[in-house]
Amino acid sequence: MEFLSQMWSLLGLLTILQNVLPSQLLSLLHSLWQSLQDSLTPYSYFDVPEFLGSASVEPNDLYRHVHLYLHQSVLSSPSLPPPRLTVSLPRSNSNLSSASPSLSLSPNHSLDDTFNGHHLVWTLHADTLQDSLEERRSFSLRLPKRHASTLLPAYLAHVSNSADSLERSSRTRRLHTNSQRGGAAWMSVPFRHPATFDTLALDPSVKSQLLADLSAFSDGKEFYHRTGRPWKRGYLLHGPPGTGKSSLIAAMANYLRYDVYDLELTRVTSNSDLRELLIQTTNRSVIVIEDIDCSLELTGDRRNHQFGKVDKNMNKRQRVQSFDDDSDFEDYSRREEGRVTLSGLLNFTDGLWSCCGEERIIVFTTNFADGIDPALLRAGRMDVHVRLGHCGAHAVRQLVERYVGVREHHLLDNTERYIQAGAEMTPAEVGEVLLRNREAPETAVRELVAELQRRAGASGEEEDEGWEDSGAESSEGSSEKKGKKGKPGSGWEGKVRFLGRLRSLTKSDSGRRGV
């Protein structure tokens, strides 16, 4: 009882002193007391507020990283949970049976951690501001004072990297496309394409090289910064229709867990709109322009076919004089300003504006690569060229096993012979035959082999999937041409090649010049 009375007396004295002494003196005494405590304790303390500054407007990225890191730590060590946890569900799904609850540290509780043999403690503080309902949250980190100068930078880098990996694997990804109304605006839906590298009928060597290249790009932040290169990479996917170009893009996005921006060039009215669309794309994204050869009318620096006297080498006065009247020249000027040019597309892929973000992949697809201006295909713009061709024997077996569950069948031994004899089927065509007979595996195999046998006499030139490096004459895994029966250059490939060459003859000189 005597001890309690002394405590009450001390508290009363402190209350009196607080009311009597000036606030400046009280602040000084408090600082001296904190300094005395800091000098006696063997620990150092670091605060990580939720917002930077006093306005609570600018979020602190480190606070978000710590929150995700502790979330991961709680889930990875359920045997040693903290005293109290906060459980929540995502806003998009309130059904406990289908959603995974999110666990986080409750306010004013602590969580232990170890790093490089040192013991560290995180504490979440939540303080309500006086005369306000606003709550200020912050994490405080306690670590050994003796090793604070060397331990803190390495540990915070470890926290940020772990949080970055967790955020990448758990965030909801989106599929974006530019608006049909024109202008520079994206609209999006959740990206849920099921394609993965395990479901693709790719040659094993091509698949392994693609995966290695994508992994090296994703983990290459330090390399790209050290070498002064923009952290982006270009892929050209080319081959006949139905060979899996779109599915490969989806598999790449699922492997890297990137958002997808499907850019429709026919909806873009000018170079400035194209630049604004690029600025709005986020980091960790795949920017796709499909069937780029079908949009060449929008990209080439072409002559005006209606007015054949206009030459790109003319100066402004000569161009004015070449028109019959002023209305013709005004029409031409309007056409020049209101379109996407080759120069605009080149700046989109490899100009200064292409460096406004990081960790971006740009993918072009085409049915025939020769129909694309060479300036778009050089290294630095389209770094990797991947040829997707008709199914080989290995791809056929993969698809049969995946669709109908048949791994071995005596009829499948004939597929390689038929393919070598000239049978050509795309993955889409093989998949369709198997899909309509998915309930009868024996019928599916027989019908597929019969179709290959029927096509074995077809003329044409087959090219397997191949990996090409745009900066080299040849590379490992490049496609090999195989002779077949029939007249060379005939069939689908020959017709498309002829049309591509015919188109190239009608393009302007500037459209064919490399940049």
C-alpha positions as CSV (number, residue, x, y, z in Angstrom):
1,M,0.0,0.0,0.0
2,E,2.9,2.3,0.8
3,F,4.3,1.7,-2.7
4,L,1.0,2.5,-4.3
5,S,0.7,5.7,-2.4
6,Q,4.2,6.8,-3.5
7,M,3.3,6.1,-7.1
8,W,0.1,8.2,-6.9
9,S,2.1,11.0,-5.3
10,L,4.7,10.8,-8.2
11,L,2.0,10.9,-10.8
12,G,0.3,13.8,-9.1
13,L,3.6,15.7,-9.1
14,L,4.2,14.9,-12.8
15,T,0.7,16.2,-13.6
16,I,1.4,19.5,-11.7
17,L,4.8,19.9,-13.4
18,Q,3.2,19.3,-16.8
19,N,0.7,22.1,-16.2
20,V,3.2,24.5,-14.6
21,L,6.3,24.1,-16.7
22,P,6.5,25.6,-20.2
23,S,5.9,23.3,-23.1
24,Q,9.4,24.0,-24.5
25,L,11.0,22.8,-21.3
26,L,8.8,19.7,-21.2
27,S,9.9,18.9,-24.8
28,L,13.5,19.3,-23.8
29,L,13.1,17.1,-20.8
30,H,11.4,14.5,-23.0
31,S,14.2,14.6,-25.6
32,L,16.8,14.1,-22.9
33,W,14.9,11.2,-21.5
34,Q,14.7,9.6,-25.0
35,S,18.4,10.1,-25.5
36,L,19.2,8.5,-22.2
37,Q,17.1,5.5,-23.1
38,D,18.7,5.2,-26.6
39,S,22.2,5.3,-25.1
40,L,21.4,2.6,-22.6
41,T,19.5,0.2,-24.9
42,P,21.4,-2.3,-27.1
43,Y,18.8,-1.9,-29.9
44,S,18.1,0.6,-32.7
45,Y,14.6,1.5,-33.8
46,F,13.5,2.5,-37.2
47,D,9.9,3.8,-38.1
48,V,8.2,3.1,-41.4
49,P,5.1,5.4,-41.7
50,E,2.3,4.5,-44.0
51,F,2.4,7.9,-45.6
52,L,5.2,10.4,-46.3
53,G,4.8,13.8,-44.8
54,S,2.0,15.1,-42.7
55,A,-0.7,15.4,-45.4
56,S,-1.3,11.6,-45.6
57,V,-1.4,11.9,-49.4
58,E,1.8,10.3,-50.7
59,P,1.9,6.5,-49.9
60,N,5.1,5.0,-48.6
61,D,6.1,2.1,-50.8
62,L,8.3,0.7,-48.1
63,Y,5.3,0.4,-45.8
64,R,3.5,-1.6,-48.5
65,H,6.5,-3.9,-48.9
66,V,6.8,-4.5,-45.2
67,H,3.1,-5.3,-45.0
68,L,3.4,-7.9,-47.8
69,Y,6.6,-9.3,-46.4
70,L,5.0,-9.9,-43.0
71,H,2.0,-11.3,-44.6
72,Q,4.2,-13.8,-46.4
73,S,6.2,-14.5,-43.1
74,V,3.0,-15.3,-41.2
75,L,1.8,-17.8,-43.9
76,S,5.2,-19.4,-44.2
77,S,5.6,-20.1,-40.4
78,P,2.2,-20.9,-39.0
79,S,3.8,-22.9,-36.2
80,L,4.9,-19.6,-34.5
81,P,2.1,-17.2,-35.0
82,P,2.1,-13.7,-33.3
83,P,-0.3,-13.1,-30.4
84,R,-3.0,-11.5,-32.6
85,L,-3.7,-11.5,-36.3
86,T,-6.2,-9.6,-38.5
87,V,-8.2,-11.8,-41.0
88,S,-9.8,-10.3,-44.1
89,L,-11.2,-11.3,-47.5
90,P,-10.6,-9.5,-50.9
91,R,-13.4,-7.1,-51.8
92,S,-14.1,-9.0,-55.0
93,N,-15.0,-12.2,-53.2
94,S,-16.8,-12.4,-49.9
95,N,-17.4,-16.2,-50.1
96,L,-15.2,-17.9,-47.5
97,S,-15.5,-21.2,-49.3
98,S,-13.8,-19.9,-52.5
99,A,-11.5,-17.2,-51.3
100,S,-8.3,-17.4,-49.4
101,P,-8.3,-15.2,-46.3
102,S,-5.6,-12.6,-45.9
103,L,-3.7,-12.6,-42.6
104,S,-1.9,-9.5,-41.4
105,L,-0.4,-8.3,-38.1
106,S,-2.9,-6.6,-35.7
107,P,-2.2,-3.1,-34.5
108,N,0.2,-2.7,-31.5
109,H,1.5,-6.3,-31.8
110,S,4.9,-7.6,-32.8
111,L,6.3,-10.3,-35.1
112,D,9.8,-11.8,-34.8
113,D,12.1,-12.3,-37.7
114,T,15.7,-13.5,-38.3
115,F,18.2,-12.3,-41.0
116,N,21.8,-13.4,-41.3
117,G,21.8,-14.8,-37.8
118,H,20.3,-11.7,-36.2
119,H,17.1,-11.3,-34.3
120,L,14.7,-8.6,-35.5
121,V,11.3,-7.5,-34.3
122,W,8.5,-5.7,-36.3
123,T,5.8,-3.9,-34.4
124,L,2.7,-2.3,-36.0
125,H,1.6,0.9,-34.4
126,A,-1.8,2.5,-34.9
127,D,-2.5,5.9,-33.3
128,T,-5.7,7.9,-33.6
129,L,-5.1,11.7,-34.1
130,Q,-6.5,14.0,-31.4
131,D,-10.0,15.4,-32.3
132,S,-10.1,13.3,-35.4
133,L,-11.1,9.8,-36.5
134,E,-8.1,9.5,-38.7
135,E,-5.7,6.8,-37.8
136,R,-1.9,6.9,-38.5
137,R,-0.2,3.5,-39.0
138,S,3.5,2.8,-39.0
139,F,5.8,-0.2,-38.6
140,S,8.7,0.0,-36.3
141,L,11.8,-2.2,-36.7
142,R,14.1,-3.2,-33.8
143,L,17.5,-4.6,-34.6
144,P,20.9,-4.8,-32.8
145,K,22.5,-1.4,-32.6
146,R,26.0,-2.8,-33.1
147,H,25.2,-4.1,-36.5
148,A,22.6,-1.5,-37.6
149,S,24.7,0.3,-40.2
150,T,25.4,-2.9,-42.2
151,L,22.3,-4.9,-41.4
152,L,19.6,-2.4,-42.2
153,P,20.3,-1.8,-46.0
154,A,20.7,-5.6,-46.7
155,Y,17.6,-6.5,-44.7
156,L,15.4,-3.8,-46.3
157,A,16.5,-5.0,-49.8
158,H,15.5,-8.5,-48.8
159,V,12.1,-7.3,-47.6
160,S,11.5,-5.3,-50.8
161,N,12.5,-8.2,-53.1
162,S,10.3,-10.7,-51.2
163,A,7.4,-8.4,-51.3
164,D,7.9,-7.7,-55.0
165,S,7.8,-11.4,-55.8
166,L,4.7,-11.9,-53.7
167,E,2.9,-9.0,-55.3
168,R,3.8,-10.2,-58.8
169,S,2.4,-13.7,-58.1
170,S,-0.8,-12.7,-56.4
171,R,-2.0,-9.6,-58.1
172,T,-5.0,-9.6,-60.5
173,R,-3.8,-9.2,-64.0
174,R,-5.7,-7.4,-66.8
175,L,-6.2,-7.6,-70.5
176,H,-6.3,-4.0,-72.0
177,T,-7.3,-2.8,-75.5
178,N,-7.5,0.7,-76.9
179,S,-11.0,2.2,-77.1
180,Q,-13.1,1.9,-80.2
181,R,-14.1,5.5,-79.9
182,G,-10.6,6.6,-80.8
183,G,-8.2,8.8,-78.9
184,A,-5.7,7.6,-76.3
185,A,-7.7,5.5,-73.8
186,W,-7.5,1.9,-72.6
187,M,-10.3,-0.3,-71.4
188,S,-9.7,-3.6,-69.7
189,V,-11.1,-6.9,-68.4
190,P,-9.5,-9.6,-66.1
191,F,-6.9,-11.7,-67.9
192,R,-7.8,-15.4,-67.5
193,H,-6.3,-17.1,-70.6
194,P,-5.5,-20.7,-69.7
195,A,-2.5,-21.2,-72.1
196,T,0.8,-22.1,-70.5
197,F,4.1,-23.5,-71.9
198,D,3.0,-26.9,-70.7
199,T,-0.1,-26.7,-73.0
200,L,1.6,-25.5,-76.1
201,A,2.7,-27.8,-78.8
202,L,6.2,-26.4,-79.2
203,D,9.5,-28.0,-80.1
204,P,11.3,-28.8,-76.9
205,S,14.4,-26.8,-77.9
206,V,12.4,-23.7,-78.8
207,K,10.4,-24.0,-75.6
208,S,13.6,-24.2,-73.4
209,Q,15.2,-21.2,-75.2
210,L,12.1,-19.1,-74.9
211,L,11.8,-19.9,-71.1
212,A,15.4,-19.1,-70.6
213,D,15.2,-15.8,-72.5
214,L,12.1,-14.7,-70.6
215,S,13.6,-15.6,-67.2
216,A,16.8,-13.8,-68.0
217,F,14.8,-10.7,-69.0
218,S,12.6,-10.8,-65.9
219,D,15.6,-11.1,-63.6
220,G,17.8,-8.6,-65.6
221,K,17.0,-5.4,-63.8
222,E,20.6,-4.9,-62.6
223,F,22.0,-5.9,-66.0
224,Y,19.9,-3.5,-67.9
225,H,20.6,-0.6,-65.5
226,R,24.4,-1.3,-65.5
227,T,24.6,-1.5,-69.3
228,G,22.4,1.6,-69.9
229,R,19.8,-0.4,-72.0
230,P,16.1,0.2,-71.6
231,W,14.5,-2.7,-69.7
232,K,12.4,-4.0,-72.6
233,R,12.5,-6.7,-75.2
234,G,10.8,-7.3,-78.5
235,Y,9.5,-10.6,-80.0
236,L,8.4,-11.3,-83.5
237,L,6.1,-14.3,-83.8
238,H,5.5,-15.3,-87.4
239,G,4.0,-18.3,-89.2
240,P,0.8,-19.5,-90.9
241,P,-2.6,-19.0,-89.3
242,G,-3.5,-21.4,-86.5
243,T,0.1,-22.1,-85.4
244,G,-0.5,-20.8,-81.9
245,K,0.9,-17.2,-82.0
246,S,-1.8,-15.8,-79.7
247,S,-1.6,-18.8,-77.4
248,L,2.1,-18.3,-77.1
249,I,1.6,-14.6,-76.1
250,A,-0.8,-15.7,-73.4
251,A,1.6,-18.3,-72.2
252,M,4.4,-15.7,-72.0
253,A,2.1,-13.4,-70.0
254,N,1.1,-16.2,-67.6
255,Y,4.7,-17.3,-67.1
256,L,5.9,-13.8,-66.3
257,R,2.6,-12.8,-64.6
258,Y,2.4,-9.6,-66.7
259,D,-0.6,-7.5,-67.8
260,V,-1.4,-7.6,-71.6
261,Y,-2.0,-4.5,-73.7
262,D,-3.6,-5.5,-77.1
263,L,-3.0,-2.5,-79.3
264,E,-5.3,-2.2,-82.3
265,L,-3.5,0.2,-84.7
266,T,-6.5,0.8,-86.9
267,R,-8.1,2.6,-83.9
268,V,-5.2,5.0,-83.4
269,T,-5.5,8.2,-85.4
270,S,-2.2,9.9,-84.9
271,N,1.4,9.5,-83.6
272,S,0.5,11.6,-80.6
273,D,-2.3,9.2,-79.6
274,L,0.1,6.3,-80.1
275,R,2.6,8.0,-77.7
276,E,-0.1,8.7,-75.1
277,L,-1.2,5.0,-75.2
278,L,2.3,4.0,-74.6
279,I,2.7,6.3,-71.6
280,Q,-0.4,4.9,-70.0
281,T,0.9,1.3,-70.1
282,T,2.2,0.0,-66.8
283,N,5.5,-1.8,-65.9
284,R,5.5,-5.6,-66.2
285,S,3.3,-5.7,-69.2
286,V,3.2,-7.3,-72.7
287,I,2.3,-4.9,-75.4
288,V,0.9,-6.8,-78.4
289,I,0.3,-5.7,-82.0
290,E,-1.2,-8.7,-83.8
291,D,-1.1,-9.1,-87.6
292,I,1.2,-6.1,-88.0
293,D,1.5,-6.9,-91.8
294,C,-2.2,-6.1,-92.1
295,S,-1.6,-2.6,-90.7
296,L,1.3,-1.6,-92.9
297,E,-0.9,1.0,-94.7
298,L,-0.9,2.9,-91.3
299,T,2.8,2.7,-90.6
300,G,4.7,3.4,-93.9
301,D,5.7,6.9,-94.8
302,R,3.9,6.4,-98.1
303,R,3.2,8.6,-101.1
304,N,-0.3,9.8,-101.6
305,H,-1.5,7.5,-104.4
306,Q,-4.3,10.0,-105.3
307,F,-1.7,12.6,-106.2
308,G,1.1,10.8,-108.0
309,K,3.2,14.0,-108.4
310,V,4.1,14.3,-104.7
311,D,7.6,13.1,-103.9
312,K,8.9,12.6,-100.4
313,N,12.2,14.3,-101.4
314,M,10.4,17.5,-102.4
315,N,10.5,20.6,-100.2
316,K,7.3,22.3,-99.0
317,R,7.2,24.8,-101.9
318,Q,7.7,22.0,-104.5
319,R,5.0,20.0,-103.0
320,V,2.6,22.9,-103.1
321,Q,3.4,23.5,-106.7
322,S,2.9,19.9,-107.6
323,F,-0.8,20.0,-106.8
324,D,-3.4,21.2,-109.2
325,D,-5.2,23.4,-106.7
326,D,-5.2,24.4,-103.0
327,S,-7.9,22.0,-102.1
328,D,-5.8,19.0,-103.2
329,F,-2.9,20.2,-101.0
330,E,-5.1,20.8,-98.0
331,D,-6.5,17.2,-98.4
332,Y,-3.0,15.8,-98.6
333,S,-1.8,17.8,-95.5
334,R,-4.8,16.5,-93.5
335,R,-4.0,13.0,-94.5
336,E,-0.3,13.4,-93.4
337,E,-1.2,14.8,-90.0
338,G,-4.1,12.5,-89.1
339,R,-2.4,9.1,-89.3
340,V,0.2,6.8,-87.7
341,T,3.4,6.8,-89.6
342,L,6.3,4.4,-89.7
343,S,8.4,6.9,-87.7
344,G,5.7,7.0,-85.0
345,L,5.7,3.2,-84.7
346,L,9.5,3.1,-84.6
347,N,9.5,5.6,-81.7
348,F,6.9,3.5,-80.0
349,T,9.1,0.4,-80.1
350,D,12.6,1.9,-79.7
351,G,12.5,5.7,-79.3
352,L,12.9,7.9,-76.2
353,W,9.2,7.5,-75.3
354,S,9.6,3.7,-75.2
355,C,11.8,4.2,-72.1
356,C,9.1,5.8,-70.0
357,G,8.6,2.5,-68.1
358,E,10.4,-0.7,-67.3
359,E,10.1,-4.4,-67.7
360,R,8.0,-4.3,-70.9
361,I,7.8,-6.8,-73.7
362,I,6.6,-5.8,-77.1
363,V,5.3,-8.5,-79.4
364,F,4.5,-8.3,-83.1
365,T,2.7,-11.2,-84.8
366,T,2.3,-11.7,-88.6
367,N,1.5,-14.5,-91.0
368,F,4.4,-13.6,-93.2
369,A,7.5,-11.7,-91.9
370,D,8.7,-10.5,-95.3
371,G,5.6,-8.2,-95.5
372,I,7.0,-6.1,-92.6
373,D,9.2,-3.1,-93.0
374,P,12.8,-4.2,-92.2
375,A,13.2,-1.2,-89.9
376,L,10.8,-2.7,-87.5
377,L,12.6,-6.0,-87.3
378,R,16.2,-5.1,-86.5
379,A,17.8,-5.9,-83.1
380,G,16.7,-3.5,-80.4
381,R,13.2,-3.5,-81.7
382,M,12.3,-7.1,-82.4
383,D,15.2,-8.8,-80.6
384,V,13.9,-12.4,-80.9
385,H,12.2,-13.9,-84.0
386,V,10.2,-17.1,-83.4
387,R,8.9,-19.1,-86.4
388,L,5.8,-21.1,-85.6
389,G,5.1,-23.7,-88.3
390,H,3.0,-26.7,-88.9
391,C,3.0,-29.6,-86.4
392,G,5.9,-32.0,-86.4
393,A,5.6,-35.5,-85.1
394,H,6.5,-34.5,-81.6
395,A,3.9,-31.8,-81.5
396,V,1.2,-34.2,-82.9
397,R,2.0,-36.7,-80.1
398,Q,1.8,-34.0,-77.5
399,L,-1.6,-32.8,-78.7
400,V,-3.0,-36.4,-78.9
401,E,-1.9,-37.1,-75.3
402,R,-3.3,-33.8,-74.0
403,Y,-6.6,-34.0,-75.8
404,V,-7.6,-37.6,-75.6
405,G,-5.0,-39.1,-73.2
406,V,-3.4,-41.5,-75.6
407,R,0.4,-41.6,-75.2
408,E,1.3,-44.6,-77.3
409,H,-0.6,-46.0,-80.4
410,H,0.7,-48.0,-83.3
411,L,-0.9,-45.6,-85.8
412,L,1.0,-42.7,-84.4
413,D,4.3,-44.2,-85.6
414,N,3.2,-43.3,-89.1
415,T,2.8,-39.6,-88.4
416,E,6.5,-38.7,-88.9
417,R,6.5,-40.5,-92.2
418,Y,3.4,-38.7,-93.4
419,I,4.8,-35.3,-92.3
420,Q,8.1,-36.0,-94.1
421,A,6.0,-36.8,-97.2
422,G,4.4,-33.4,-97.2
423,A,1.5,-33.6,-94.7
424,E,0.8,-30.2,-93.2
425,M,-1.5,-29.5,-90.2
426,T,-1.4,-26.6,-87.9
427,P,-1.9,-27.1,-84.1
428,A,-5.4,-25.6,-84.5
429,E,-6.3,-28.2,-87.2
430,V,-5.0,-31.1,-85.2
431,G,-6.8,-29.8,-82.1
432,E,-10.1,-29.6,-83.9
433,V,-9.9,-33.2,-85.1
434,L,-9.1,-34.4,-81.6
435,L,-11.7,-32.1,-80.0
436,R,-14.7,-33.4,-81.9
437,N,-13.7,-37.0,-81.0
438,R,-12.6,-36.3,-77.5
439,E,-15.0,-38.9,-76.1
440,A,-13.6,-41.6,-78.5
441,P,-9.8,-41.7,-78.3
442,E,-9.5,-44.6,-80.8
443,T,-11.6,-42.7,-83.3
444,A,-9.7,-39.5,-82.7
445,V,-6.3,-41.1,-83.4
446,R,-7.5,-43.0,-86.5
447,E,-9.2,-39.9,-88.0
448,L,-6.1,-37.7,-87.3
449,V,-3.7,-40.2,-88.9
450,A,-6.1,-40.6,-91.9
451,E,-6.1,-36.8,-92.4
452,L,-2.3,-36.7,-92.3
453,Q,-2.2,-39.5,-94.8
454,R,-4.6,-37.7,-97.1
455,R,-2.4,-34.6,-96.9
456,A,0.8,-36.4,-97.4
457,G,0.7,-35.8,-101.1
458,A,0.0,-32.1,-100.8
459,S,2.7,-29.8,-102.3
460,G,4.4,-27.0,-100.4
461,E,7.3,-26.3,-98.3
462,E,7.3,-27.1,-94.6
463,E,9.2,-25.2,-92.0
464,D,9.3,-26.3,-88.3
465,E,9.1,-24.0,-85.4
466,G,12.4,-22.1,-85.2
467,W,14.2,-19.6,-83.0
468,E,15.9,-16.7,-84.6
469,D,18.1,-14.0,-83.2
470,S,17.6,-10.8,-85.3
471,G,21.2,-9.8,-84.9
472,A,22.7,-13.0,-86.3
473,E,22.6,-14.8,-89.6
474,S,21.7,-18.1,-88.0
475,S,21.1,-19.3,-84.5
476,E,20.6,-22.5,-82.5
477,G,17.2,-23.9,-83.0
478,S,16.5,-22.1,-86.3
479,S,14.0,-23.6,-88.7
480,E,15.2,-26.0,-91.4
481,K,13.5,-26.3,-94.8
482,K,12.5,-29.7,-95.9
483,G,11.8,-30.5,-99.5
484,K,8.5,-32.1,-100.4
485,K,6.6,-33.4,-103.3
486,G,5.1,-30.9,-105.7
487,K,6.2,-27.7,-107.3
488,P,8.3,-25.5,-105.0
489,G,6.6,-22.3,-103.9
490,S,3.1,-23.7,-104.4
491,G,0.5,-24.1,-101.7
492,W,-0.4,-21.6,-99.0
493,E,3.1,-20.5,-98.2
494,G,3.9,-19.7,-101.9
495,K,0.8,-17.7,-102.4
496,V,1.4,-15.6,-99.3
497,R,5.0,-15.1,-100.3
498,F,3.9,-13.9,-103.7
499,L,1.4,-11.5,-102.2
500,G,4.0,-10.2,-99.8
501,R,6.5,-9.5,-102.5
502,L,3.8,-7.8,-104.6
503,R,2.9,-5.6,-101.7
504,S,6.6,-4.7,-101.1
505,L,6.8,-3.5,-104.8
506,T,4.0,-1.0,-104.2
507,K,5.4,0.5,-101.0
508,S,7.4,3.7,-101.1
509,D,11.1,3.9,-100.9
510,S,11.0,5.4,-97.4
511,G,8.8,2.6,-96.2
512,R,11.5,0.1,-97.1
513,R,14.5,1.9,-95.8
514,G,15.9,0.7,-92.5
515,V,16.1,3.2,-89.7
